[in-house]
Each structure stands twice: as C-alpha cells, then as structure tokens.
Amino acid sequence: MVASKHVSAHVYSVDEIDMSKVAAIRAKSKEEFEKRYEDEADVHAVFREAAVAGLRAYPIVNASLDGTNVVLHKEINIGIAVALDWGLIVPV
C-alpha cells in the first residue's frame, strides 16, 4: 500500500446514493441468509458486485501506467479495509 501511494495518483471522491431498496432487500432476506451461511448479511457485497460490474463495463478504469503505456488489466482485485483491534488490514 505504501508503494502504491508513491507511484499512483490517489483520489478521494464522495457520492450519495439512495440505499433504501438495498436495505429493504437485506432486511427481507437477513434471517434466511444468516441461517444458511452462519454469517451476517452486510452491504459490502452489493458495493463489491457493483464495482466489479463497473470495471467490466469500463476496463480503462482498471488500467495502470507503465511509463507512457496504458496497461489494461484482465483481473479485478478488490480490497475492503477491515478494522481490527490492533490495526487496519485490506485483504484482497
């Protein structure tokens, strides 16, 4: 992550969206989901799937620069930060 800060442009952007439909679906299926998978149903999966769909639709967003060449990456790797008692990790 430190190397990435030195070689890649980093941007912070905030957008607001209406998540009421996602919240309603989650509330409706939460109990069944937790029984089936023995885990909490959270909204991270919604964001992750939307990000993957966007990257597949617009592959230039998943590109990097190698000198003056644009490199289009075929694989999509997404990391979601997880706060632990002793610090923050970002599993991919």
C-alpha positions in Angstrom: 0.0 0.0 0.0 2.9 2.4 0.7 4.5 1.7 -2.7 1.1 2.4 -4.3 1.0 5.9 -2.7 4.3 6.7 -4.3 3.6 5.5 -7.8 -0.2 6.0 -8.3 -2.4 9.0 -8.3 -4.9 8.8 -5.3 -8.2 10.5 -5.4 -10.9 10.9 -2.8 -14.5 11.3 -4.0 -17.8 11.2 -2.2 -21.2 10.4 -3.8 -24.6 10.0 -2.1 -27.0 7.3 -3.2 -30.4 6.0 -2.1 -29.8 2.6 -0.5 -33.4 2.1 0.7 -34.1 -0.7 -1.9 -30.9 -2.5 -0.8 -31.8 -2.0 2.8 -35.3 -3.4 2.2 -33.9 -6.5 0.4 -31.3 -7.1 3.1 -34.0 -6.8 5.9 -36.3 -9.2 4.0 -33.6 -11.9 3.5 -31.4 -11.3 6.5 -32.7 -14.1 8.7 -32.6 -16.7 6.0 -29.1 -15.6 4.9 -27.7 -15.8 8.4 -29.2 -19.3 9.0 -27.9 -20.5 5.6 -24.4 -19.0 5.8 -23.9 -18.6 9.6 -22.7 -15.0 8.9 -24.1 -11.5 8.9 -25.7 -10.2 5.7 -24.0 -6.9 5.0 -24.0 -4.4 2.2 -20.3 -4.8 1.3 -21.3 -7.5 -1.2 -23.5 -5.0 -3.0 -20.7 -2.5 -3.3 -18.2 -5.1 -4.4 -20.5 -6.5 -7.1 -21.3 -3.0 -8.4 -17.6 -2.2 -8.5 -16.8 -5.4 -10.5 -19.7 -4.7 -12.9 -18.4 -1.2 -13.5 -14.9 -2.3 -14.0 -16.0 -5.0 -16.5 -18.1 -2.4 -18.4 -15.3 0.2 -18.4 -12.0 -1.7 -18.4 -10.0 1.5 -18.8 -10.8 2.3 -15.1 -8.9 -0.9 -14.2 -5.8 0.3 -16.0 -2.3 1.4 -14.9 0.6 3.3 -16.5 3.9 1.7 -17.3 6.0 4.7 -18.4 3.9 6.1 -21.2 2.0 2.9 -21.9 -1.5 2.2 -20.6 -1.8 -1.3 -19.3 -5.3 -2.8 -19.2 -5.6 -5.5 -16.5 -7.7 -8.6 -17.1 -8.0 -9.5 -13.5 -10.0 -7.5 -10.9 -8.7 -7.4 -7.4 -10.7 -5.6 -4.8 -9.6 -4.9 -1.2 -12.0 -3.9 1.5 -10.5 -2.4 4.6 -11.2 -4.3 7.9 -10.6 -2.7 11.2 -9.2 -5.0 13.9 -8.3 -4.3 17.5 -4.6 -3.9 16.6 -4.9 -2.0 13.3 -6.3 -1.9 9.8 -5.8 -4.6 7.1 -7.0 -4.8 3.5 -7.5 -8.4 2.3 -7.8 -8.8 -1.4 
